[in-house]
Amino acid sequence: MNFNKAIVLGRLTRDPEQRALPSGQAVVNFSIATSRFYKDNSGAKQTSTDFHNIVAFGKLADICARYLKKGGLVLVEGRIQTRSWQDKDNNRRSRTEIVMESMQLGPKSGAGSFSQPSAASAQKPSPADDIPVIDHETPVADEPEEINVDNIPF
């Protein structure tokens, strides 16, 4: 059995970059920083930060481009993929990235973007601050969901 799953919770290091593939499908790239805090052998606090390349396609790419901003908190689930290519100078290049399959947006700030919560909102959670779950199979509101007669239980 094989299993390839990555779950990363962190902050965007830059705004998402949206493009279109030759087929017309939307694709977005961004990176997330995750930090680990620990004490070294002498007892001093240390921080180690890792950066993760994220790529999303289709509806998820549109949602990322619309709602994610630099510094915003996001939880990404996907699979790890390494791709290789040759650059203009004929050098072999490779990049490891997480291909997004679903995400959860971080707490909503007062300005309507998703970013770090203020101290006041951290103390008093509000039902309006519930984190939406969005995955690649979630139908978009303006698209009617197809009904399959075979799935009706009676």
VMD Tcl script that draws the C-alpha trace (Angstrom):
set ca {
  {0.00 0.00 0.00}
  {1.19 3.55 -0.78}
  {0.17 6.77 0.91}
  {1.10 10.34 -0.05}
  {-0.54 12.99 2.15}
  {0.72 16.32 3.44}
  {-1.05 18.58 5.95}
  {0.50 21.99 6.50}
  {-0.74 24.88 8.67}
  {1.13 28.13 8.20}
  {1.20 31.68 6.89}
  {1.50 32.76 3.27}
  {4.88 34.28 2.44}
  {3.46 36.13 -0.59}
  {0.18 36.72 -2.39}
  {-0.90 33.80 -4.62}
  {0.16 34.06 -8.28}
  {-2.65 33.01 -10.64}
  {-2.12 31.85 -14.23}
  {-3.98 29.77 -16.78}
  {-2.74 26.52 -18.31}
  {-2.85 26.15 -22.13}
  {-6.08 24.18 -21.58}
  {-7.61 27.25 -19.89}
  {-7.66 25.70 -16.41}
  {-6.70 28.09 -13.59}
  {-3.55 27.36 -11.58}
  {-2.22 29.26 -8.58}
  {1.16 29.07 -6.80}
  {2.15 30.37 -3.38}
  {4.30 29.36 -0.45}
  {3.59 28.78 3.22}
  {6.01 29.25 6.11}
  {5.79 26.93 9.11}
  {7.81 27.48 12.27}
  {8.93 25.06 14.95}
  {9.86 26.37 18.39}
  {12.17 24.41 20.66}
  {14.89 24.74 23.29}
  {18.46 23.83 22.41}
  {20.88 21.95 24.69}
  {21.72 25.15 26.60}
  {18.01 25.87 27.22}
  {17.82 28.85 24.85}
  {14.65 29.18 22.77}
  {15.20 28.48 19.08}
  {13.03 28.82 15.99}
  {13.28 26.78 12.82}
  {11.23 27.87 9.80}
  {10.44 25.76 6.73}
  {8.93 26.98 3.47}
  {6.49 24.86 1.46}
  {5.59 25.42 -2.21}
  {1.86 25.00 -2.86}
  {0.04 24.61 -6.20}
  {-3.74 24.51 -6.71}
  {-5.82 23.94 -9.84}
  {-9.34 24.73 -11.03}
  {-11.90 25.99 -8.53}
  {-9.43 25.78 -5.64}
  {-7.06 28.05 -7.58}
  {-9.85 30.62 -8.05}
  {-10.71 30.50 -4.35}
  {-7.05 30.88 -3.35}
  {-6.58 33.88 -5.65}
  {-9.71 35.51 -4.25}
  {-9.33 34.92 -0.50}
  {-5.68 34.27 0.38}
  {-3.30 37.14 1.09}
  {0.30 37.43 2.25}
  {0.52 36.78 6.01}
  {-2.83 34.97 6.09}
  {-3.20 31.69 7.96}
  {-4.25 28.63 5.94}
  {-4.36 24.87 6.42}
  {-3.55 22.95 3.24}
  {-4.04 19.25 2.57}
  {-2.62 17.60 -0.51}
  {-0.03 15.30 -1.98}
  {3.71 15.83 -2.30}
  {5.01 15.97 -5.85}
  {8.46 16.61 -7.32}
  {8.71 17.78 -10.91}
  {11.82 18.25 -13.03}
  {12.66 20.32 -16.09}
  {15.55 21.89 -17.98}
  {15.96 25.67 -17.77}
  {17.05 28.07 -20.53}
  {20.73 27.32 -19.84}
  {20.08 23.56 -20.18}
  {20.53 22.99 -16.43}
  {18.43 20.28 -14.76}
  {16.03 21.87 -12.23}
  {13.52 20.31 -9.83}
  {10.91 21.54 -7.40}
  {9.05 19.73 -4.64}
  {5.57 21.07 -3.96}
  {2.27 20.19 -2.33}
  {-0.56 19.78 -4.84}
  {-3.58 21.10 -2.93}
  {-6.61 18.85 -2.59}
  {-8.42 20.81 0.15}
  {-7.88 23.76 2.46}
  {-9.27 25.61 5.45}
  {-9.02 29.36 5.60}
  {-7.73 30.99 8.76}
  {-9.70 33.37 10.99}
  {-11.26 36.30 9.18}
  {-9.92 39.77 9.99}
  {-12.11 42.89 10.12}
  {-10.99 43.99 6.65}
  {-12.46 40.90 4.99}
  {-9.16 39.17 4.29}
  {-7.84 36.13 6.10}
  {-4.99 37.06 8.41}
  {-3.76 36.82 11.98}
  {-6.57 37.43 14.52}
  {-6.40 40.40 16.85}
  {-6.02 39.91 20.61}
  {-9.68 40.81 21.18}
  {-11.00 38.27 18.67}
  {-8.67 35.60 20.08}
  {-10.25 36.04 23.51}
  {-13.89 35.97 22.34}
  {-14.49 33.50 19.50}
  {-17.47 34.39 17.38}
  {-19.66 32.01 15.35}
  {-18.96 34.29 12.35}
  {-15.28 33.35 12.61}
  {-15.90 29.66 11.85}
  {-13.29 28.40 9.43}
  {-14.85 27.19 6.16}
  {-13.66 23.91 4.68}
  {-13.15 24.00 0.93}
  {-12.00 21.08 -1.19}
  {-11.79 20.41 -4.90}
  {-15.09 18.48 -4.92}
  {-17.17 21.19 -3.20}
  {-19.69 22.60 -5.71}
  {-19.54 26.34 -6.31}
  {-22.70 28.22 -5.27}
  {-23.57 29.38 -8.79}
  {-23.23 25.88 -10.27}
  {-26.18 23.53 -9.67}
  {-25.20 20.21 -8.16}
  {-26.02 17.26 -10.42}
  {-28.35 14.66 -8.98}
  {-27.64 11.04 -9.80}
  {-30.83 8.95 -9.67}
  {-28.76 5.88 -8.69}
  {-27.80 7.60 -5.42}
  {-31.38 8.04 -4.22}
  {-31.94 5.49 -1.41}
  {-35.55 4.58 -2.25}
}
mol new
graphics top color blue
foreach p $ca { graphics top sphere $p radius 0.5 }
foreach p [lrange $ca 0 end-1] q [lrange $ca 1 end] { graphics top cylinder $p $q radius 0.2 }
display resetview
